[in-house]
Amino acid sequence: MKHHHGHPEHTDSTPPTDTLHILSHEDITQCARELWAQQGCPEGRDEAIWLEAESRLLASRRGASRSLPAVGSVR
């Protein structure tokens, strides 16, 4: 049996998240914190809020909408 040990730069564990490269971790963190506060600081919703923050930032970066209204922030 012959094994190839070439191509050390190839990693199967790297997820195909090319679109997320336009977002920084800090941007998502800031947006997620704002959403979390707007929703009353709920416990156990970290992942859902993080995903919502990513989604909103991606939409705004793609130019889908320059001003997404924040849920529950208009008073």
N, C-alpha and C positions, 0 to 999 in steps of 0.2 A: 504494500500500500504506500502510495506516495503522498506526502503532505507538502503543501505550499505554505511557506511562512512569510511571504512578501506582503506588501501593502499594509503596513502598520497604521496608516492613517484612516483605513476603513473601519468604521465601527457600526455594528448592527444596532447598538442601543441608542443611537442618536435619532430622536423623533423628527419627522419631517415638519418642522415648524417654521418654515421660511417666512411666512407672513408675520410671525411674532417678532422677528428680528427688528422690525420698525418700531417696536415698543420697548421701552426700557423697564426694568424691574421697578425702578423708582416711580415711573409714571403710573404703572399699574397699582403699586402700593398706595400712592396718594389718592387715586381715584377710588380704590376699594375702601380706604378709610373714610372718605367722604360719603360713599354709599352706605357703609356700615352705620355711620352717625345719623344719616338721614332716615335709616330704617329703625332707629331706636336702639342701636348697639346690641342686636340680637346675638345670643350664644348659639354655637353649632351651625352657623350659616357661612363660615369663612370661605369654603370652597365655592359655594353658589355666588357669593358676593364678588369673589376674585374673578370668576368666570364672567360675571356681568360687567365688571370693570374692564376686562380685556375686550369684551364684545363692543362696549361703547367706544373705547379708544380706537379699536380697529375701524369701526364705522366712521368715526370722525377723521381718522387718518386717510381713509379711502375717499374722503370727500362726500360720503353718502349724506351727511348732514353736519353742517358746521356748528350747530347749536342744538344738541339733544337736550330736551328739558329734563332736569333732575326730578326723579320720582318724589313727590311729596314736598318739594322745596319751594314751590310757588305759593306765597301767602300774601 
